[in-house]
Amino acid sequence: MLDNCRICPRGCGVNRISGELGYCGQGAVLTAARAYLHAWEEPCISGEHGSGTVFFSGCNMRCVFCQNHEIASGEVSKEISAERLVEIFLRLQEEKASNINLVTPTHFVPLIIPALEAAKRQGLHIPVVYNTSAYENVDTLKALEGLVDIYLPDCKYYSEKLSMRYSNAPGYFGIAMDAIEEMLRQVHEPLFMWEKKAAEDDRQLTDMFGAIEYNRIIEELSDDDYSGPLMKSGVIVRHLMLPGQLSDSKKVIKELLSRFGDKVYLSIMNQFTPYGDLSAYPELLTGVNASEYEELIDYAINLGIENGFFQGEGTDSESFIPAFDFEGL
């Protein structure tokens, strides 16, 4: 998969083994920027102790507004072996991570697969999260079947004009929707679990429950006894609202609900933070209008959304951006 790279829809065809770099900016060696317990994912992903997150370097999207542009561009990266990645997975599990969260892993799939297989042989048992832009080839996703428990894709744009302007990603919406379809085929409808705080070991869990029970159980759980529901398997689709793009966001939400209904969770986000040099994109400098975000949430509710996460105020802050300082690598 690396000597004629067509892992993602870019289809660069470069020989990464010989040292050529594709659109993602990466060769045939794993690189990352941080691996730690991350607290700022959706509640059912972060849990009480945090999501065991590995931020890989490089990206096949390279969005102009990316908050993680330092690692997406490959400017910040540290080489790690597959063996070291296995050690990282197992260490995060020992630190009581809710899951293993692979952030921007697409371009490293052929290298991550053997690491996951080895880690599972050595006792990795917490869920594995694949955190992606959804600009994915279905065949690449099929290679992950049985290794990934939770898919956490974006659905960034409906408009081809926007996907080209901000990500140079032709055909983004159709590709993302087909990718999400494949993700859902693999992991099925959302399934949750909750863990007793007094558990003697990480495997001591109570009953599993489906998405229809999630909100009721959230209200009934005792904070004294439980750390809260965690996602065991399923798909959460994220949509980050962009400044001035209420109409496009409505189209994204409508299409997701029409195609997938309550089989996936939607995470509708307002945390866009103007970051880096956006002088060529002045329309992005204003941030997301609060009233437009509220209108988008009302729109989703009126469409009948059953399973979703919304964000409150104060999320558009650089304080939520991790320090990419090679911690945990």
Secondary structure in CASP SS format (residue, H / E / C, confidence):
PFRMAT SS
TARGET T0000
AUTHOR 0000-0000-0000
METHOD secondary structure of the structure
MODEL  1
M C 1.00
L C 1.00
D C 1.00
N C 1.00
C C 1.00
R C 1.00
I C 1.00
C C 1.00
P C 1.00
R C 1.00
G C 1.00
C C 1.00
G C 1.00
V C 1.00
N C 1.00
R C 1.00
I C 1.00
S C 1.00
G C 1.00
E C 1.00
L C 1.00
G C 1.00
Y C 1.00
C C 1.00
G C 1.00
Q C 1.00
G C 1.00
A C 1.00
V C 1.00
L C 1.00
T E 1.00
A E 1.00
A E 1.00
R E 1.00
A E 1.00
Y E 1.00
L E 1.00
H E 1.00
A C 1.00
W C 1.00
E C 1.00
E C 1.00
P H 1.00
C H 1.00
I H 1.00
S H 1.00
G C 1.00
E C 1.00
H C 1.00
G C 1.00
S E 1.00
G E 1.00
T E 1.00
V E 1.00
F E 1.00
F E 1.00
S C 1.00
G C 1.00
C C 1.00
N C 1.00
M C 1.00
R C 1.00
C C 1.00
V C 1.00
F C 1.00
C C 1.00
Q C 1.00
N C 1.00
H H 1.00
E H 1.00
I H 1.00
A H 1.00
S C 1.00
G C 1.00
E C 1.00
V C 1.00
S C 1.00
K E 1.00
E E 1.00
I C 1.00
S C 1.00
A H 1.00
E H 1.00
R H 1.00
L H 1.00
V H 1.00
E H 1.00
I H 1.00
F H 1.00
L H 1.00
R H 1.00
L H 1.00
Q H 1.00
E H 1.00
E C 1.00
K C 1.00
A C 1.00
S C 1.00
N C 1.00
I E 1.00
N E 1.00
L E 1.00
V E 1.00
T C 1.00
P C 1.00
T H 1.00
H H 1.00
F H 1.00
V H 1.00
P H 1.00
L H 1.00
I H 1.00
I H 1.00
P H 1.00
A H 1.00
L H 1.00
E H 1.00
A H 1.00
A H 1.00
K H 1.00
R H 1.00
Q C 1.00
G C 1.00
L C 1.00
H C 1.00
I C 1.00
P C 1.00
V E 1.00
V E 1.00
Y E 1.00
N E 1.00
T E 1.00
S C 1.00
A C 1.00
Y C 1.00
E C 1.00
N C 1.00
V H 1.00
D H 1.00
T H 1.00
L H 1.00
K H 1.00
A C 1.00
L C 1.00
E C 1.00
G C 1.00
L C 1.00
V C 1.00
D C 1.00
I E 1.00
Y E 1.00
L E 1.00
P E 1.00
D E 1.00
C C 1.00
K C 1.00
Y C 1.00
Y C 1.00
S C 1.00
E H 1.00
K H 1.00
L H 1.00
S H 1.00
M H 1.00
R H 1.00
Y H 1.00
S H 1.00
N C 1.00
A C 1.00
P C 1.00
G C 1.00
Y H 1.00
F H 1.00
G H 1.00
I H 1.00
A H 1.00
M H 1.00
D H 1.00
A H 1.00
I H 1.00
E H 1.00
E H 1.00
M H 1.00
L H 1.00
R H 1.00
Q H 1.00
V H 1.00
H C 1.00
E C 1.00
P C 1.00
L E 1.00
F E 1.00
M E 1.00
W E 1.00
E E 1.00
K E 1.00
K C 1.00
A C 1.00
A C 1.00
E C 1.00
D C 1.00
D C 1.00
R C 1.00
Q C 1.00
L E 1.00
T E 1.00
D E 1.00
M E 1.00
F E 1.00
G E 1.00
A H 1.00
I H 1.00
E H 1.00
Y H 1.00
N H 1.00
R H 1.00
I H 1.00
I H 1.00
E H 1.00
E H 1.00
L C 1.00
S C 1.00
D C 1.00
D C 1.00
D C 1.00
Y E 1.00
S E 1.00
G E 1.00
P E 1.00
L E 1.00
M E 1.00
K E 1.00
S E 1.00
G E 1.00
V E 1.00
I E 1.00
V E 1.00
R E 1.00
H E 1.00
L E 1.00
M C 1.00
L C 1.00
P C 1.00
G C 1.00
Q C 1.00
L H 1.00
S H 1.00
D H 1.00
S H 1.00
K H 1.00
K H 1.00
V H 1.00
I H 1.00
K H 1.00
E H 1.00
L H 1.00
L H 1.00
S H 1.00
R H 1.00
F H 1.00
G H 1.00
D H 1.00
K H 1.00
V C 1.00
Y E 1.00
L E 1.00
S E 1.00
I E 1.00
M E 1.00
N C 1.00
Q C 1.00
F C 1.00
T C 1.00
P C 1.00
Y C 1.00
G C 1.00
D C 1.00
L C 1.00
S C 1.00
A C 1.00
Y C 1.00
P H 1.00
E H 1.00
L H 1.00
L C 1.00
T C 1.00
G C 1.00
V C 1.00
N C 1.00
A H 1.00
S H 1.00
E H 1.00
Y H 1.00
E H 1.00
E H 1.00
L H 1.00
I H 1.00
D H 1.00
Y H 1.00
A H 1.00
I H 1.00
N H 1.00
L C 1.00
G C 1.00
I C 1.00
E C 1.00
N C 1.00
G E 1.00
F E 1.00
F E 1.00
Q C 1.00
G C 1.00
E C 1.00
G C 1.00
T C 1.00
D C 1.00
S C 1.00
E H 1.00
S H 1.00
F H 1.00
I C 1.00
P C 1.00
A C 1.00
F C 1.00
D C 1.00
F C 1.00
E C 1.00
G C 1.00
L C 1.00
END
